[in-house]
Amino acid sequence: MRRLVLAAAACGLWLLAVLPVAADDLTIVSEVVVPRPYLIGPKSATLTLWVTPRKVRQSDGFRDWIYDVATGTRTDIDNQMKVYWQGTEAERNELLELMLGMKVDVAGWPKLTPQEQDEMRREMSKAKEVLEELAKAKAKADEELAKRQALRDSVQKPLPPNLVGYAPTVERGTGDKIVAGYHSEHYRVAVMRIVGDGSVKTEVEHDLWLEPEKLEHDLWLAPKLEPPVPYEVLKLAPFLPGTHLAKGFPLASVARSPSGSLKVSVVAVVVKKGPIDASVFVMPSGYTQVDLPIDVVASYSSDLR
């Protein structure tokens, strides 16, 4: 009997040894520096990220973002207007596309009467139908172009190269450093233009959030800092560039223009491991729910910088 007990205990210890250990909750405080206003993006402020296996929250004081891992629901909170929007990532992207196309002033949305809001919804519904028809027309045009190109190729007369998309490229840098107590590996990010003949051209030509233009983008990733959620979840967190690499937790990001002037800097100053109280993920009281996503120009007022 004693041997059986000892064997069971040993087996239990072995199972504990081989089972994966869940990563600790993370609280990360970063300093954000933005030399000039951006239409979409953080202000120069302190940015706090709370990460647990079930929920993630990020806040710079002006705007909060909460994500429920189980349901896939995100909550965008605007602390300036005291409003919030809630829905899935797919719903947000669909609505945001319509809003940007229609130049909807979300800052004025809560001031509209119920009748005016209903009218706006009807207009957005019509616009969505138009966009769907345009998408069908584009798909048909692309199909015809592919047929033409195949025909040209068959007679050894290919069409001139055309832009077909973009893909990020990552180079290992030499500027490793300690960020918030963690060894962080340096990476440089560029964007590759892919053209129809299969060739590529390097062109770093988009900002972290908006205003397309050339810039230099450096990232520092901590390979030994393991988040309690998959990187797929962290990719959704606003203002957390570099998570698509999955080579380590992004603790610093610096973007500069070709002249060397700073565009945006996000650098972690504190990394804390340990349980996070559930109250951190509670919605603030007294806020009004809106029907449209709030991450547009009007909801991030530059005059409050």
C-alpha positions as CSV (number, residue, x, y, z in Angstrom):
1,M,0.0,0.0,0.0
2,R,2.8,2.4,0.9
3,R,4.5,1.6,-2.4
4,L,1.3,2.4,-4.3
5,V,1.0,5.8,-2.5
6,L,4.6,6.6,-3.2
7,A,4.1,5.6,-6.9
8,A,1.0,7.8,-7.2
9,A,2.8,10.7,-5.6
10,A,5.8,10.3,-8.0
11,C,3.4,10.1,-10.9
12,G,1.7,13.3,-9.8
13,L,5.0,15.1,-9.5
14,W,5.9,13.9,-13.0
15,L,2.6,15.2,-14.4
16,L,3.3,18.6,-12.8
17,A,6.7,18.7,-14.3
18,V,5.5,18.1,-17.9
19,L,2.3,20.2,-17.8
20,P,2.8,23.7,-19.3
21,V,3.0,26.4,-16.7
22,A,0.6,29.3,-17.4
23,A,2.2,32.6,-17.9
24,D,1.7,35.2,-15.2
25,D,-0.6,38.2,-15.6
26,L,1.3,41.2,-16.9
27,T,1.0,44.9,-16.2
28,I,3.2,47.0,-18.5
29,V,3.6,50.8,-18.2
30,S,5.0,52.6,-21.2
31,E,5.9,56.2,-22.0
32,V,4.5,57.4,-25.3
33,V,6.1,60.4,-27.1
34,V,4.3,62.0,-30.1
35,P,6.0,65.2,-31.2
36,R,3.0,66.4,-33.2
37,P,-0.7,65.5,-33.4
38,Y,-1.9,62.4,-35.3
39,L,-5.4,62.0,-36.6
40,I,-5.5,58.5,-35.2
41,G,-3.2,57.3,-32.4
42,P,-2.1,58.0,-28.9
43,K,-1.1,61.3,-27.4
44,S,2.1,61.9,-25.5
45,A,1.1,60.1,-22.4
46,T,1.5,57.1,-20.1
47,L,0.2,54.0,-21.7
48,T,-0.8,51.1,-19.4
49,L,-1.4,47.5,-20.6
50,W,-3.0,44.8,-18.4
51,V,-2.9,41.3,-19.8
52,T,-4.7,38.2,-18.3
53,P,-5.7,34.9,-19.9
54,R,-9.3,36.1,-20.1
55,K,-9.1,39.8,-20.7
56,V,-6.8,42.5,-21.9
57,R,-7.1,46.3,-21.3
58,Q,-5.0,49.2,-22.6
59,S,-5.4,52.8,-21.6
60,D,-3.5,56.1,-22.2
61,G,-6.0,58.1,-20.1
62,F,-7.8,59.5,-23.1
63,R,-9.0,56.2,-24.6
64,D,-9.3,52.7,-23.2
65,W,-9.6,49.4,-25.0
66,I,-10.9,46.2,-23.4
67,Y,-10.9,42.8,-25.1
68,D,-12.7,39.7,-23.9
69,V,-10.7,36.6,-25.1
70,A,-13.5,34.1,-24.7
71,T,-16.2,36.1,-26.7
72,G,-13.9,38.0,-29.0
73,T,-15.7,41.2,-28.0
74,R,-13.9,44.5,-27.8
75,T,-15.0,47.6,-26.0
76,D,-13.6,50.9,-27.1
77,I,-13.9,53.7,-24.6
78,D,-13.5,57.4,-25.2
79,N,-12.9,59.2,-21.9
80,Q,-13.2,62.7,-23.5
81,M,-16.7,62.2,-24.8
82,K,-17.8,59.7,-22.1
83,V,-18.9,57.2,-24.7
84,Y,-18.1,53.6,-25.6
85,W,-18.6,51.1,-28.5
86,Q,-18.8,47.4,-28.1
87,G,-18.7,44.6,-30.7
88,T,-16.4,42.1,-32.5
89,E,-13.4,43.0,-34.5
90,A,-15.1,42.1,-37.7
91,E,-18.1,44.3,-36.9
92,R,-15.9,47.2,-36.1
93,N,-13.9,46.9,-39.3
94,E,-17.1,46.8,-41.4
95,L,-18.6,49.8,-39.7
96,L,-15.3,51.7,-39.7
97,E,-15.0,51.2,-43.5
98,L,-18.5,52.7,-43.9
99,M,-17.8,55.6,-41.5
100,L,-14.5,56.6,-43.1
101,G,-16.2,56.5,-46.6
102,M,-19.1,58.6,-45.4
103,K,-17.0,60.9,-43.1
104,V,-19.3,60.4,-40.2
105,D,-18.7,62.8,-37.3
106,V,-18.8,60.4,-34.4
107,A,-18.2,63.3,-31.9
108,G,-21.6,64.7,-32.8
109,W,-23.4,61.3,-32.9
110,P,-24.6,61.3,-29.2
111,K,-26.1,64.8,-29.9
112,L,-28.3,63.5,-32.7
113,T,-32.0,62.8,-32.0
114,P,-33.1,59.1,-32.3
115,Q,-34.8,60.0,-35.6
116,E,-31.6,61.5,-37.0
117,Q,-29.6,58.4,-35.8
118,D,-32.1,56.1,-37.6
119,E,-31.7,58.2,-40.8
120,M,-27.9,57.9,-40.5
121,R,-28.2,54.2,-40.1
122,R,-30.4,53.9,-43.2
123,E,-27.8,55.9,-45.2
124,M,-25.0,53.7,-44.0
125,S,-27.0,50.6,-45.0
126,K,-27.4,52.0,-48.5
127,A,-23.7,52.9,-48.6
128,K,-22.9,49.3,-47.6
129,E,-24.9,47.9,-50.5
130,V,-23.1,50.2,-52.9
131,L,-19.7,49.1,-51.5
132,E,-20.7,45.4,-51.9
133,E,-21.7,46.1,-55.5
134,L,-18.4,47.8,-56.1
135,A,-16.6,44.9,-54.6
136,K,-18.4,42.5,-57.0
137,A,-17.5,44.7,-59.9
138,K,-13.8,44.8,-58.9
139,A,-13.7,41.0,-58.5
140,K,-15.1,40.7,-62.0
141,A,-12.6,43.1,-63.4
142,D,-9.8,41.3,-61.6
143,E,-11.0,38.0,-63.1
144,E,-11.0,39.6,-66.6
145,L,-7.5,41.0,-66.1
146,A,-6.2,37.6,-65.0
147,K,-7.6,36.0,-68.2
148,R,-6.0,38.7,-70.3
149,Q,-2.7,38.2,-68.5
150,A,-2.8,34.5,-69.0
151,L,-3.5,35.0,-72.7
152,R,-0.6,37.4,-73.0
153,D,1.7,35.0,-71.2
154,S,0.7,32.2,-73.5
155,V,2.1,34.2,-76.5
156,Q,5.2,35.3,-74.6
157,K,3.9,38.9,-74.2
158,P,3.3,39.4,-70.5
159,L,1.5,42.5,-69.2
160,P,3.7,45.1,-67.6
161,P,4.3,44.5,-63.8
162,N,1.5,45.8,-61.6
163,L,1.4,46.3,-57.9
164,V,-0.4,43.4,-56.2
165,G,0.2,44.1,-52.5
166,Y,2.6,44.8,-49.6
167,A,4.4,42.5,-47.2
168,P,6.4,43.5,-44.1
169,T,10.1,42.5,-44.0
170,V,12.0,42.1,-40.8
171,E,15.8,42.4,-40.3
172,R,17.6,41.5,-37.1
173,G,19.3,44.6,-35.8
174,T,22.5,45.1,-33.8
175,G,21.1,47.4,-31.1
176,D,19.9,44.9,-28.4
177,K,19.3,46.6,-25.1
178,I,17.7,46.2,-21.7
179,V,14.1,47.6,-21.6
180,A,12.3,47.7,-18.3
181,G,14.6,45.0,-16.9
182,Y,14.4,42.6,-19.9
183,H,16.9,41.8,-22.5
184,S,15.3,43.0,-25.8
185,E,16.3,42.0,-29.3
186,H,16.5,44.8,-31.9
187,Y,14.6,44.4,-35.2
188,R,14.1,46.8,-38.1
189,V,10.9,46.7,-40.0
190,A,10.4,47.6,-43.7
191,V,7.6,47.1,-46.2
192,M,8.0,45.3,-49.5
193,R,6.0,46.3,-52.5
194,I,5.1,43.1,-54.5
195,V,4.5,43.5,-58.2
196,G,2.8,41.2,-60.6
197,D,6.0,39.8,-62.2
198,G,7.1,38.4,-58.8
199,S,9.8,41.0,-58.1
200,V,9.8,43.1,-54.9
201,K,10.9,46.6,-54.0
202,T,11.8,47.7,-50.5
203,E,9.9,50.7,-49.4
204,V,9.2,51.7,-45.8
205,E,6.2,53.8,-46.6
206,H,3.5,53.7,-43.9
207,D,3.2,55.2,-40.5
208,L,2.2,53.2,-37.4
209,W,-1.3,54.5,-37.5
210,L,-1.9,57.0,-40.3
211,E,-0.3,59.5,-42.7
212,P,1.5,57.3,-45.4
213,E,5.1,58.4,-45.8
214,K,8.5,57.0,-45.5
215,L,9.9,56.3,-42.0
216,E,12.3,54.1,-40.2
217,H,10.7,51.7,-37.7
218,D,12.8,50.0,-34.9
219,L,11.4,47.4,-32.5
220,W,12.8,45.8,-29.3
221,L,11.3,42.5,-28.5
222,A,11.8,40.6,-25.2
223,P,11.9,36.8,-26.0
224,K,11.8,35.7,-22.4
225,L,8.7,37.8,-21.5
226,E,5.8,35.4,-22.1
227,P,2.3,36.9,-22.3
228,P,-0.7,34.9,-20.8
229,V,-2.6,35.2,-24.1
230,P,-1.6,34.2,-27.7
231,Y,0.1,36.8,-29.9
232,E,-3.0,36.7,-32.1
233,V,-4.9,38.4,-29.3
234,L,-2.1,41.0,-28.7
235,K,-2.2,41.9,-32.4
236,L,-5.6,43.5,-31.8
237,A,-4.3,45.8,-29.0
238,P,-4.0,49.4,-30.3
239,F,-0.6,51.1,-30.1
240,L,1.3,47.9,-29.6
241,P,3.3,47.5,-32.8
242,G,5.5,44.5,-33.4
243,T,3.2,41.8,-32.1
244,H,2.9,40.3,-35.6
245,L,6.5,39.1,-35.4
246,A,5.8,36.7,-32.4
247,K,9.6,36.8,-31.7
248,G,9.1,38.2,-28.3
249,F,7.0,40.7,-26.3
250,P,7.3,44.2,-27.8
251,L,8.7,46.5,-25.1
252,A,9.9,49.4,-27.3
253,S,9.0,50.9,-30.7
254,V,10.6,54.0,-32.3
255,A,9.5,55.4,-35.7
256,R,11.5,58.1,-37.4
257,S,11.2,60.0,-40.7
258,P,14.0,59.7,-43.3
259,S,15.5,63.0,-41.9
260,G,15.8,61.3,-38.5
261,S,13.1,63.3,-36.7
262,L,11.1,61.3,-34.2
263,K,7.6,60.3,-35.3
264,V,6.3,58.1,-32.5
265,S,8.1,56.4,-29.5
266,V,6.5,53.8,-27.2
267,V,8.9,52.5,-24.6
268,A,8.1,50.3,-21.6
269,V,9.4,51.6,-18.2
270,V,7.7,49.1,-15.8
271,V,6.9,45.4,-16.3
272,K,5.1,43.8,-13.4
273,K,4.1,40.2,-13.1
274,G,1.3,39.1,-10.8
275,P,-2.5,38.7,-10.4
276,I,-4.6,41.6,-11.8
277,D,-7.8,42.5,-9.9
278,A,-11.0,42.0,-11.9
279,S,-12.0,45.6,-11.2
280,V,-9.4,46.7,-13.7
281,F,-11.6,45.4,-16.5
282,V,-14.9,47.0,-15.3
283,M,-16.5,49.6,-17.5
284,P,-16.5,53.1,-16.0
285,S,-20.0,54.2,-14.9
286,G,-21.9,57.1,-16.5
287,Y,-20.8,56.4,-20.1
288,T,-23.1,56.3,-23.0
289,Q,-23.0,53.4,-25.5
290,V,-22.9,54.5,-29.2
291,D,-23.7,52.5,-32.3
292,L,-20.6,53.4,-34.2
293,P,-16.9,52.7,-33.5
294,I,-15.2,55.7,-31.9
295,D,-11.7,55.4,-33.4
296,V,-12.0,58.1,-36.0
297,V,-10.6,61.6,-36.2
298,A,-13.3,63.4,-34.3
299,S,-13.0,61.2,-31.2
300,Y,-9.3,61.9,-30.5
301,S,-9.4,65.6,-30.2
302,S,-6.0,67.2,-30.7
303,D,-7.1,70.4,-29.1
304,L,-7.0,68.6,-25.7
305,R,-3.3,67.8,-26.0
